[in-house]
Amino acid sequence: MKTFFLRRLTYSIVLLLATTIFVFIMSRQSGDPRHLFLSEQSTQAEWEAWGVELGLDKPTWQQYIIWLGNAVTGDFGESIRQRRPALDVVTERIPATLEMAFGSFLFSVATGIPLGVLSALKRGSLLDYIGRTFALVGQAAPVFWLGIVLVLIFSVNLEWLPVARRGGWEHYILPSVTLGWLFASSFLRLTRSAMLEVLDSEFIKFARAKGVDNSLVIWKHAFRNALLPSLTYAGLLLAGLITGAVITETIFSWPGLGSLAVTSVLQLDFPVLTAIVCVITLAYAGMALLIDLLYAVADPRIRLE
């Protein structure tokens, strides 16, 4: 298990390092950052002074080492527009994104997995067709269209739920459903296909032939083995919900990382944008490492290999 953990940890570190290289190179493709700080009336002395302050008077590889050293300590520079540390701008938006991501995660898990199990158990029935239709709509409907339709129905016409903004529990319903429906559909299809495969396996037939109670066969033997694919997807999903929140946060005027990323791109605020990318990558790597460990605990064959 220790070797397994160290190997996965090494993979995560390599991923983070590759991301920092990519972010650094892409930030330099926009041109000399001094053009963003200085006006046409700036003198040559000011231009060279800013070059020294930003480290642009050094070779590119030295610039990257300096940037990486600062990034490791949480120093991504100062926001061009807000004139304060970029990481502070990002961290104050994280709670709002996590709240919406967690709400979407709960909706997708609480909806997708039970519907997937029931759809597999009632294969070919009306309940199965309802579940498959739910999955089809969730995977076919664009997020922006779904969000607008939900707002028109439940906020504008029925006036049951608020239109936008962050507030009480009722403000989380429409954004969570909008963002989580697609992932609930994936959970449903994964769970359904895994359950069907397990239910048709020989050890399930043997358990039933021995007279084991049907509920015990379903939940202890079948469901536990069918849960592994969904467990892997769940960990990556929680990190993916953070990046997938860009459109949803824009629709519902949610003050999170997604809307901040859009604003940073439009305003050319590259220090903030690079901080967002690194934070999201760290979330992905950390969640992937956690899921690998949970997967190894759930299936001993993986850690033995």
Secondary structure, DSSP 8 states (H G I E B T S, - for coil): -HHHHHHHHHHHHHHHHHHHHHHHHHHHHT--THHHH--TT--HHHHHHHHHHHTTTS-HHHHHHHHHHHHHTT---B-TTT-SBHHHHHHTTHHHHHHHHHHHHHHHHHHHHHHHHHHHHTTTSHHHHHHHHHHHHHHHS-HHHHHHHHIIIIIIIS--S--SSS-SGGGGHHHHHHHHHHHHHHHHHHHHHHHHHHHTSHHHHHHHHTT--HHHIIIIIIHHHHHHHHHHHHHHHHHHHHHTHHHHHHHTT--SHHHHHHHHHHTT-HHHHHHHHHHHHHHHHHHHHHHHHHHHHH-HHHHH-
